[in-house]
Structure formats: structure tokens, C-alpha cells
Amino acid sequence: MKENHTVHKAEEFMGIESNFKIYPFTDGTGCPISDVQEAHLHEFYVVHYVSAGSGSCVIDFETYDIIPGSLYFVSPGQLHLWNPENIVDGFVMVFTDDFLKSPEAPIHSAYELEFFNSVINSPMFMLSTDQKAELGSVMSSLCREFSSKKPGFETVLRSYFHILMVCLQRMFADRMQRPGARVENPMVREFKKLVSAHHSPQLRVQDYAERMNVSVSRLSAVIKEVTSMTPGQIVRNELINTAKRMLANSDKNVSEICYELKFEDPSYFGRFFKRETGFTPSVFREHVRGKYQQLV
């Protein structure tokens, strides 16, 4: 697939075995976000914390204001662009899913976190005064440990990182006010990973349930309780997000994208896309590319 936007790889930007790094959020530092004046994608996860500045950013086709005291989460494959109006201060933390994985870790995959890989939650999170105070000491310790690189710093760094992720997960769950979101049900986590890796019009909810060795009714009940969505809605959203990214980031025509997504008929794909988004695929492509061009 010919790509129209830059795709950044982990080894280009990270140390610690190419799976974690923290950058200041200012121009001229080599930061993979603030120094890139174009729409782009990553193969890794990114957390931005903005302490000062203004402007806007676009993450997967939605525009968000740059507001001090806010966090912005970008998952692998999400097309995004930052458009600051003045100097933005804070930091940018980049990491791979492997950095989460350790025997003692409270979180074993980014799919456990409500703010990454989500088809229902906003990637922007504004912190309250109390939340900024709670996270402030953890974020400061994390940045200080990364900068100092004293003996054994990787162990300490992982500990602070896991504390930060758990605190964010709690805050996100409280904001969403969904009973099952605080500690996400393993069934929901497995379903989200399956849908992310395998989604096509031919796959039914029953197919996912069989792979997970649970009944459709049980899967549907748990998914509904935790996400307030049906399994079918999550699958359709994943299909739509994949189609949007392909339309925005490749020069393949609509028919080629249709068949790559395993739709049997371009006409049906067009109706499906318009029903879910309100746009035809061609109009969406024109609209989203125009949006990014205007920001650039």
C-alpha cells in the first residue's frame, strides 16, 4: 500500500531496548511529535501531557483543543497531527506494548487500558485540579528517573510507569462511570484484541465467541456491561476505523479498499460506510485530507 503519511517506528525514537522514552514537548528536541509538521502515524503508544500552550490537534479524524492540564493518548496506527498556536510545554512519553509486560506488572497489555485502542472513549483527558496534584508527583518522579539513569533505573522507571498507568485507568473509569471499567474484565480485553487483529464483514459475533470458548449470550452481556456497546457495534466500529485510515493514508481506490477489507461488493461497502459515518468513502477521503492539509 502506498502511504501518504510518515509512519514512525519504535527503533527510530526510543532507548531502553527500543521500547520507552520521554521527550520534552518543545521544538528542536527530536521529539517525534512536536518536530513533525505533518500528519503521521506511529507503531507505538504515545502519551502527551500538556502543561502550557494552545492550538489544536487531530487524532483519527477528530479535532481536539490543546489545553493545559490535559493528556492526549495516541494508539498505534492512529493518524494524527499537532497544530500549536504557540510553544507547547509538557512532555511526550512513547512506549511499546512490551514495556508493559513484566511478571509483577499490574497491567500486562495496553488493551487493558481504557484510553488506548478504544472505539468508544475520547483520546483526550482533561485533569481536574485534584487529579493534576495526584499525578504530578508520579510524572515528575518518572521523568526524573528517566533523566538520571542511575544504576537500576529501568526497574524503578517501570514501577513509576505502572503506577501512572493504574492511576490513569482509575481516573478514566471514574470519569466514564462504568462499573466494569476500573479493572477491565479479561473477557473484554481478549475480545478487543481479537477484533483488532481479525475483523471482516464475514466474521460474526458467534465466531469470536467460539474462539474465546464462551457463549454468545455471555460475551454480549459482559461486553454490554463494561462498554455499554454490543459486540457487533465494536466490530463495526473497528471495520470503519480501518477503512477510514486506509482512505486517508493510501492511494488505493475505494474498490481496492473494499476487497482488502473482505467486503464482497463495493456497492455494499459504500452503503455500509455511509450508514456508519454519514459520508460515502470518496467524500470522506476528500474531507479528511482537506482537514489535514488545512492544518499543515
C-alpha positions in Angstrom: 0.0 0.0 0.0 1.4 3.4 -0.9 1.4 5.6 2.2 0.8 9.3 2.0 1.9 9.9 5.6 5.0 9.2 7.6 5.0 6.0 9.8 7.4 6.3 12.7 8.9 3.1 14.1 9.9 2.4 17.7 13.6 1.9 17.0 13.8 5.4 15.5 12.7 7.2 18.7 13.2 5.0 21.7 16.0 3.9 24.0 15.9 1.2 26.7 15.9 -1.6 24.2 13.7 0.5 21.9 10.6 0.4 24.0 10.4 3.5 26.1 11.4 7.2 26.0 10.4 10.6 27.3 10.8 13.8 25.4 10.2 17.4 26.3 7.3 18.9 24.4 9.2 21.6 22.6 10.5 22.1 19.1 14.1 21.3 18.3 14.5 18.3 20.7 14.0 15.5 18.3 10.5 14.8 19.8 8.6 12.6 17.3 5.5 14.7 17.9 6.4 18.4 18.2 9.1 18.3 15.5 6.9 16.7 12.9 4.9 19.3 10.9 2.8 16.7 9.0 0.1 14.2 9.6 1.8 10.9 10.7 1.3 7.6 12.3 3.3 5.6 15.0 3.9 1.9 15.5 4.0 2.6 19.3 1.9 4.2 22.0 2.1 7.9 22.9 1.0 9.8 26.0 1.2 13.6 25.7 0.9 15.8 28.8 0.4 19.5 28.1 1.3 21.9 30.9 1.2 25.1 28.8 0.3 26.2 25.3 -2.7 26.3 22.9 -3.8 25.3 19.5 -5.4 22.1 18.2 -4.6 18.5 17.3 -6.3 15.9 15.2 -6.3 12.3 16.3 -8.0 9.8 14.0 -10.0 12.5 12.2 -11.4 14.2 15.3 -10.1 17.7 16.2 -9.3 18.5 19.9 -8.2 21.7 21.5 -4.7 21.9 23.1 -5.5 22.7 26.7 -3.0 22.9 29.6 -3.6 20.2 32.2 -4.7 17.7 29.6 -3.5 14.3 28.4 -3.7 13.0 24.8 -3.4 9.3 24.0 -2.4 8.0 20.6 -2.5 4.3 19.8 -0.5 2.6 17.0 -1.9 3.3 13.6 -3.8 6.4 14.5 -3.3 9.2 12.0 -2.6 12.5 13.9 -1.2 16.0 13.6 -0.3 18.7 16.1 -1.0 22.3 15.2 0.1 24.5 18.2 -0.5 28.3 18.1 2.5 29.0 20.4 5.1 27.0 22.3 3.6 23.9 23.9 5.2 22.8 27.2 5.0 19.4 29.0 6.3 16.0 27.9 5.7 13.2 25.4 6.1 9.6 26.6 6.4 6.9 24.0 6.4 3.2 24.6 5.7 -0.2 23.1 3.3 -2.8 24.5 6.4 -4.9 25.5 7.3 -2.2 28.1 4.1 -3.0 30.0 5.0 -6.7 30.2 6.7 -8.0 33.3 5.8 -10.8 35.8 4.9 -8.3 38.6 3.1 -5.7 36.4 -0.5 -4.8 37.4 -1.2 -4.2 33.7 0.0 -6.7 31.0 -1.2 -5.1 27.8 -2.3 -1.7 26.5 -5.6 -3.4 25.6 -6.4 -3.3 29.4 -6.3 0.5 29.4 -9.4 2.4 28.6 -7.6 5.3 27.0 -5.8 3.2 24.3 -7.2 1.1 21.4 -10.7 2.4 22.2 -13.6 2.6 19.8 -15.8 4.5 22.4 -13.6 6.7 24.5 -12.0 10.1 23.6 -8.2 10.2 23.3 -8.2 13.5 25.2 -8.5 13.6 29.0 -8.7 16.9 31.0 -7.4 16.5 34.5 -9.1 18.2 37.4 -7.1 20.2 40.0 -7.0 17.2 42.3 -6.1 14.8 39.5 -3.2 17.1 38.5 -1.9 17.1 42.0 -2.2 13.3 42.3 -0.4 12.6 39.0 2.1 15.4 39.3 4.4 13.7 41.8 4.3 10.4 39.8 5.0 12.1 36.5 7.8 14.2 38.0 9.4 11.1 39.5 9.1 9.2 36.2 10.7 12.0 34.2 13.5 12.4 36.9 14.3 8.7 36.9 14.4 8.6 33.2 16.8 11.6 33.0 19.1 10.5 35.8 19.6 6.9 34.6 21.1 5.8 37.9 22.0 2.1 38.4 18.9 0.0 38.4 16.8 2.9 36.9 14.9 0.6 34.5 13.3 -1.3 37.4 12.3 2.0 39.2 11.2 3.5 35.9 8.9 0.6 35.2 7.4 0.9 38.7 6.6 4.6 38.3 5.2 3.9 34.8 2.9 1.2 36.1 1.8 3.4 38.9 1.0 6.2 36.4 -1.0 3.7 34.1 -3.0 2.4 37.1 -3.8 5.9 38.3 -4.9 7.0 34.8 -7.0 3.9 34.5 -8.8 4.6 37.8 -9.4 8.2 36.8 -10.7 7.3 33.3 -13.0 4.7 34.8 -14.4 7.2 37.3 -15.0 9.7 34.6 -16.7 7.1 32.4 -18.7 5.9 35.4 -18.8 2.3 34.0 -18.8 -0.3 36.8 -16.6 -2.8 35.0 -14.1 -0.3 33.6 -11.9 0.1 36.7 -10.3 -3.4 36.3 -11.4 -4.4 32.8 -12.9 -7.9 32.5 -10.3 -10.3 30.9 -13.1 -11.4 28.5 -13.5 -7.8 27.3 -9.7 -7.5 26.9 -9.5 -10.7 24.9 -12.4 -9.7 22.7 -10.9 -6.2 21.9 -7.6 -7.9 21.0 -9.3 -10.4 18.7 -11.4 -7.7 17.0 -8.3 -5.6 16.5 -6.4 -8.4 14.9 -9.3 -10.1 13.0 -12.2 -8.1 11.7 -14.1 -8.6 8.5 -17.8 -8.5 7.3 -17.7 -12.3 7.3 -16.9 -12.7 11.0 -19.9 -12.9 13.3 -20.1 -12.4 17.0 -20.6 -16.2 17.2 -17.2 -16.6 15.5 -15.5 -14.5 18.2 -17.4 -16.3 21.0 -16.3 -19.7 19.7 -12.6 -18.6 19.6 -13.0 -17.4 23.2 -14.8 -20.6 24.2 -17.8 -18.7 25.6 -21.4 -18.4 24.7 -22.7 -15.5 22.6 -25.1 -14.5 25.3 -22.3 -14.5 28.0 -20.0 -12.5 25.7 -22.7 -10.0 24.8 -23.7 -9.5 28.4 -20.2 -8.8 29.6 -19.3 -6.5 26.7 -22.6 -4.5 27.2 -21.9 -4.2 31.0 -18.4 -2.9 30.6 -18.6 -0.8 27.4 -22.3 0.0 27.0 -22.0 -1.3 23.5 -22.8 -4.6 21.8 -20.1 -6.9 20.4 -21.4 -6.2 16.9 -21.1 -2.4 17.4 -17.4 -2.8 18.4 -16.7 -5.0 15.4 -18.4 -2.5 13.0 -16.5 0.4 14.6 -13.2 -1.4 14.1 -14.0 -2.0 10.5 -15.0 1.6 10.0 -11.8 2.9 11.7 -9.7 0.6 9.5 -11.5 1.8 6.4 -11.0 5.5 7.4 -7.3 5.1 7.9 -6.9 3.3 4.6 -8.9 6.0 2.8 -6.9 8.8 4.5 -3.5 7.1 4.2 -3.3 5.3 0.9 -3.9 5.9 -2.8 -5.9 2.7 -3.3 -9.3 3.3 -4.9 -12.5 2.5 -3.0 -12.9 -0.9 -4.7 -9.4 -2.0 -3.7 -10.0 -1.0 -0.1 -13.4 -2.8 -0.2 -11.8 -6.1 -1.3 -8.8 -5.7 1.1 -11.3 -5.4 4.0 -13.0 -8.5 2.6 -16.3 -6.9 1.6 -17.6 -8.8 -1.4 -19.3 -5.9 -3.2 -18.1 -2.2 -3.5 -21.7 -1.1 -3.5 -22.4 -2.8 -0.2 -19.2 -1.4 1.3 -20.2 2.1 0.2 -23.7 1.7 1.8 -22.2 0.3 5.0 -19.6 3.1 5.2 -22.2 5.8 4.6 -24.6 4.3 7.2 -22.0 4.3 9.8 -20.3 7.6 9.1 -22.8 9.7 7.1 -20.3 10.0 4.2 -19.6 8.0 1.1 -16.0 6.7 1.1 -14.9 9.1 -1.6 -16.4 12.1 0.2 -14.8 11.1 3.4 -11.4 10.8 1.8 -11.7 14.3 0.3 -13.0 15.7 3.6 -10.3 14.2 5.8 -7.4 15.0 3.5 -8.7 18.6 3.2 -8.8 18.9 7.0 -5.2 17.7 7.4 -4.0 20.0 4.6 -5.6 23.0 6.2 -3.8 22.3 9.5 -0.5 21.8 7.7 
